Amino acid sequence: MRGLAILCGVLVALSLSPPPTVALDDEDAAAIGRLNYAGYKERKHCTAFVVAPQVAMTAAHCIDGLEPDQVHLLLGYDRGSWQQHLKVNGFWRSPDGEDLAALCLTGIAQAAPLSIAPGEAAPGEELAILGYGLPSVHLLSRRDCLVDALSPRGGVILNCPVSKGTSGGPVFSRTTEAVVAVISATTQEQSVAAPLPTLLDVNALCP
């Protein structure tokens, strides 16, 4: 996965037609939010989603170099407003070096956690990516893609690119309607998602 991530590079802003937006009265959409960081000389965002009452997941590179108190999760974010603002008091990073991280939340998420289905996606399977990517960074967007292949370490290679800000967004199985992976990187033709570990216990990620 690391080798593939290096090959793909970091997420880049692509000139894409805006993908369809997702209505925030959708139950799943309410559990997805913008993960914001604002520093003295830098402002950035990723996507994150709730998997347990006080645990959210995102891509590990979204929190590189940051302390927990520097990031803010805005659930149900929509054009400058949001349904809930949650702060973070700790991080979990994948011990296997995958681009996966968990945010330990200081409060309890009001939205119902998303269902997860750890395990490999199948080549040819249709998956749905949700996130706050360019150009619609203030609206939650959805893009449906097919699995092109799996990397030797299980990384999910999708046949469509994503844009900056989508990192950390959930990748849903259209069959089970559960999250199977987290968006990690992109090229101009494909995107890469980090798979959820098979034995992942989300309730044990934050002590």
Stockholm file with secondary structure:
# STOCKHOLM 1.0

chainA/1-207         MRGLAILCGVLVALSLSPPPTVALDDEDAAAIGRLNYAGYKERKHCTAFVVAPQVAMTAAHCIDGLEPDQVHLLLGYDRGSWQQHLKVNGFWRSPDGEDLAALCLTGIAQAAPLSIAPGEAAPGEELAILGYGLPSVHLLSRRDCLVDALSPRGGVILNCPVSKGTSGGPVFSRTTEAVVAVISATTQEQSVAAPLPTLLDVNALCP
#=GR chainA/1-207 SS CHHHHHHHCSCCCCCCCCCCBCCTTSTTGGGEEEEEEECSSCEEEEEEEEEETTEEEECGGGGTTCCGGGEEEEETCBTTBCSEEEEEEEEEECTTCCSCEEEEESSCCSSCCCCBCCSCCCTTCEEEEEECCTTCTTSCEEEEEEEEEECTTCCEEESSCCCTTCTTCEEEETTTCSEEEEEEEECSSCEEEEECCTTCCGGGSCC
#=GC SS_cons         CHHHHHHHCSCCCCCCCCCCBCCTTSTTGGGEEEEEEECSSCEEEEEEEEEETTEEEECGGGGTTCCGGGEEEEETCBTTBCSEEEEEEEEEECTTCCSCEEEEESSCCSSCCCCBCCSCCCTTCEEEEEECCTTCTTSCEEEEEEEEEECTTCCEEESSCCCTTCTTCEEEETTTCSEEEEEEEECSSCEEEEECCTTCCGGGSCC
//
